[in-house]
Amino acid sequence: MSSRTSTLLTITGISLCGLIAYAVYFDYRRRNDAAFRKDIRKQKKRVDKSLAQSREALAAANTVSEADLREALKLIRSEPPLSSQEAKENYFMSQVAMGEQLAARGESFQLPAALSFYRALLVYPSAPELLAIYEKTVPPPIVKIVLDLVNLDASTTSVTYRQPGAAHPPRPPRRNGTGSLTQARKLPLLPDHVEQGEKRCHVATIYIHLLVIYLYWPRITTVLAYYNAFPPKRTNVSVQPRALTSDASGPQRVLILNKDVAAGEVIYKEYPMLTCLDYDLQSAGTHCAHCLRKIEPALGSIPLTSSDSIKTIFCSKPCQLASKTQWHSFLFTLDPPLPAVLELAQLTPSPAALDARRAAQVRLSTYLNKDKKVGAALVAKFIARQLTASLGKAPGTPDYTEADGGEYRIEDYVERWSMGTVNAPPEEYSLFVSLLQTTLPGLEAFIGEEIHKMLLQKLTFNAFGVCFGGGRDNRPPSTVRPEDVELTRTPYGTERQIGTALYSVSAYLSHSCAPNARPSFASGTSELHLIANKDLKKGDELTIAYVDVAQHAEENAASCRLRRRKELARGWKFACQCSRCVKEGSENVPPPAMHPQDLHDYCSFPLSLPPFQEMRNLKDDPCQSLAARTGLCHSERQID
Ligand SMILES: C[S@@+](CC[C@H](N)C(=O)[O-])C[C@H]1O[C@@H](n2cnc3c(N)ncnc32)[C@H](O)[C@@H]1O
């Protein structure tokens, strides 16, 4: 030990001894000397009084009168409205930043700080959620002023009044969640759901309520700064609002390159948040059900032991463990769905309950298997992953976070994705509910049909098809109408994929028929490598092909254009305006003749399928007359 260290320790030791000695002496006199005790009481009263006086004086100096608030509201109401989404987002960020700076300047800046936070609230899509965030992060006197402003605004709003960018002043949360994950997060706070659960008088239900409250409560620090921390710097890309043009359709956000890259270079690599092996391959046992790697028989595989209701194998122990803890136990086994549940004796299921759980799993698996319903599997896995990530963490399976310094979970990414318009068959939701009811009773109260639909729309819309090499050619054909086939983004075509995966960064890639980048699965797993198709410059928007854009031997430019635009219209509901489509569209080359006896010559519906047989007998354009009667065929309106 150096002499300096020992001197410090000696000084510290003496000081501590002195303090202890004084405390002992003080305590001795307090207990034994009545006059000393009286004196202390007097002193304490004096100090308390003086403290109370200074608090009152301080409060009086900082009280914001109703007149001040009315004046402030008048000012805010006179500000011009914001029209675009981008302007609202910028406004929101600047007001929050200003609020924070003003709040840090002390008590005399509380009103201006509150005004900034209030302005941000007016343009935020979910005011109750932001208020909850403020309550955790903003000094309480400022939050109080914000709440006073909200109340005053609500009590004095006239119908013609418009806030900057906001149609209405903030409202309390709606009672039934519809439309967004943000609302899903607030469900546990809604009394009608809590009452519903309590009526069941079920210990498990109450436990599930607590679990969901914990799970959905937003992690305060991460919400506002999302796009600062995401995507991580190592990906060399950023997510930016699409430059506004006269065309209002198109992606809201796009991926922009942050540095120059050469053709063939890997721009970034990304692990999936969630994977789904195609069901036929899962049954065949040819691929790992977690990373989707092809199983090499010589190297062996690891089965999922314990009551697996589907035949599942993995390439390695880590994949088995990850899959088991993230969703497999929850969805496809009779094991406790979450490790935390193990400890609750009252949740030990009866044999009848286990039978019901197994039956629900088998029903869902059968449904998934038919017509490759990957959307339903993605939703089930998403819910399972959310729950297990929060409460069922096992060693070696860290929660998903793909950001610089931000702690994000899967729902934080999905919440911000755009969604398509998928309509799930009605039985899909009831299968899902019966799985939840038999696995963690009570959970289903929080995932209504609307939330289920919203998840389905987001997950299927943003899913990627995983293909190795050029993909496979033995995927079982679908028996549903072409328009109802679930499509995933893959330049090889969904019918060549071996599975589906969701990626937090790549979700933002938009489509071009002449893409400047391509996804590759060169590691032989679902890890996505984004490769530059040509030399690219910092600031370029990255695009990939959502569909197979290659012109095949039997096609000419026009029929290739028609095929890919049809697929884009069916899967992603947009008419591509890329340079290639525009150029080829202007060349007016007629597509080669098709086979009218098999396919409708415009939308290529197989007319032999039962619903379309009647179309053969129609004299006029079958697509149009069918569309007029049933709305079934609308491709022609979407693609050209
Ligand atoms: C999977 S999402 C893409 C996500 C997107 N980056 C976003 O969050 O806004 C697919 C949707 O993006 C839009 N999109 C992508 N590429 C497009 C393009 N080239 N032209 C028009 N819309 C496009 C379409 O609305 C499409 O349905």
The ligand as an SDF file (V2000), in Angstrom:
LIG
                    3D

 27 29  0  0  0  0  0  0  0  0999 V2000
  -42.8220   -3.6400  -46.4120 C   0  0  0  0  0  0  0  0  0  0  0  0
  -43.4350   -2.0690  -46.5290 S   0  0  0  0  0  0  0  0  0  0  0  0
  -42.0380   -1.1270  -46.6060 C   0  0  0  0  0  0  0  0  0  0  0  0
  -41.8430   -0.4570  -45.3660 C   0  0  0  0  0  0  0  0  0  0  0  0
  -41.5410    0.9810  -45.5630 C   0  0  0  0  0  0  0  0  0  0  0  0
  -40.1610    1.2160  -45.6670 N   0  0  0  0  0  0  0  0  0  0  0  0
  -42.1700    1.8580  -44.5150 C   0  0  0  0  0  0  0  0  0  0  0  0
  -42.0870    1.5780  -43.3480 O   0  0  0  0  0  0  0  0  0  0  0  0
  -42.8050    2.8090  -44.8940 O   0  0  0  0  0  0  0  0  0  0  0  0
  -43.9470   -2.0910  -48.1510 C   0  0  0  0  0  0  0  0  0  0  0  0
  -44.7020   -0.9010  -48.5450 C   0  0  0  0  0  0  0  0  0  0  0  0
  -43.8470    0.1750  -48.8280 O   0  0  0  0  0  0  0  0  0  0  0  0
  -44.3280    0.8670  -49.9380 C   0  0  0  0  0  0  0  0  0  0  0  0
  -43.3460    0.7660  -51.0260 N   0  0  0  0  0  0  0  0  0  0  0  0
  -42.1920    0.1100  -51.0100 C   0  0  0  0  0  0  0  0  0  0  0  0
  -41.5260    0.3030  -52.1680 N   0  0  0  0  0  0  0  0  0  0  0  0
  -42.2980    1.0780  -52.9330 C   0  0  0  0  0  0  0  0  0  0  0  0
  -42.1820    1.6290  -54.2330 C   0  0  0  0  0  0  0  0  0  0  0  0
  -41.1240    1.4090  -54.9890 N   0  0  0  0  0  0  0  0  0  0  0  0
  -43.1810    2.4050  -54.6960 N   0  0  0  0  0  0  0  0  0  0  0  0
  -44.2730    2.6320  -53.9610 C   0  0  0  0  0  0  0  0  0  0  0  0
  -44.4460    2.1490  -52.7240 N   0  0  0  0  0  0  0  0  0  0  0  0
  -43.4780    1.3800  -52.2060 C   0  0  0  0  0  0  0  0  0  0  0  0
  -45.6180    0.2490  -50.3680 C   0  0  0  0  0  0  0  0  0  0  0  0
  -46.6640    0.9170  -49.7340 O   0  0  0  0  0  0  0  0  0  0  0  0
  -45.4730   -1.1080  -49.7980 C   0  0  0  0  0  0  0  0  0  0  0  0
  -46.7090   -1.6860  -49.5960 O   0  0  0  0  0  0  0  0  0  0  0  0
  1  2  1  0
  2  3  1  0
  2 10  1  0
  3  4  1  0
  4  5  1  0
  5  6  1  0
  5  7  1  0
  7  8  2  0
  7  9  1  0
 10 11  1  0
 11 12  1  0
 11 26  1  0
 12 13  1  0
 13 14  1  0
 13 24  1  0
 14 15  1  0
 14 23  1  0
 15 16  2  0
 16 17  1  0
 17 18  1  0
 17 23  2  0
 18 19  1  0
 18 20  2  0
 20 21  1  0
 21 22  2  0
 22 23  1  0
 24 25  1  0
 24 26  1  0
 26 27  1  0
M  CHG  2   2   1   9  -1
M  END
$$$$
